[in-house]
């Protein structure tokens, strides 16, 4: 508890935390402003609000919160080594495991605070737009933000693991940034390219012009197969990228059915259904948190702290 209280107070006092909190709230406020026009004249405003806000917020907020979480974890231990905090802390009746878990829990709670503020802002703006805060709407917004939180905690735990290997704070920051953008932006593009190549091979598409020659039924089958391959390849090759798995889950809040005449129908399913239909993705996001923490503890116990 000593390490937890120390890390929590330090996290909440840093300018980084307050900056990211303000940034999150601005992102959520802009998201609701962005979807205001979509709500006008909609026959299902609650569903439009949830899908639009999730689509805008998850991508925008995750980019900034994700970087913050990974960088906060990556600089957790090495900064304490540089200023001698670790040696002072371990001179007290506290073990290395307790110290490391205290740091994780303290920083994790600061992220929880930011997500709670964002969720409350979501409720307030929903009410401002005149929509009833129904139990289904509250559940969908809360569950989607909870999924974002799990992904943040995974990145925080990964950053903490990095911090046990890299003693220099500046080096850890650079490594965290490179890792975030390579895994979150570059690798998904490469893997999606493999999925598209596979789908084109199965349907005999050599160039884009061949797609227009497909019948409506074949085009429908191609789109459905491509969606399947995206999810399959993400689960197989990008299981360590929580933002990708999270987006795959949240895409399931609605089902798009392609009709034979070239049109499509969108059916709203909800966040709870999306999570239930993607248990593997949700399980990996949550399951890698203790895995990274366990590896960080194993590494920290063997570290030379001199």
Secondary structure, DSSP 8 states (H G I E B T S, - for coil): -HHHHHHHHHHHHSHHHHHHHHHHHHHHHHHHHHTHHHHTT-TTHHHHHHHHHHHHHHHHHHHHHHHHHHHHHHTHHHHHHHHTHHHHHHTSS--HHHHHHHHHHHHHHHHHHHHHHHHHHHHHHHHHTT----HHHHHHHHHHHHHHHHHHHHHHHHHHHHHTT---HHHHHHHHHHHHHIIIIIHHHHHHHHHHHHHHHHTT--SGGGGGGS-HHHHHHHHHHHHHHHHHHHHHH-TT-HHHHHHHHHGGGEEEEE-TTS-EEEEE--HHHHHHHTHHHHHHHHHHHHHHHHHHHHHHHH----
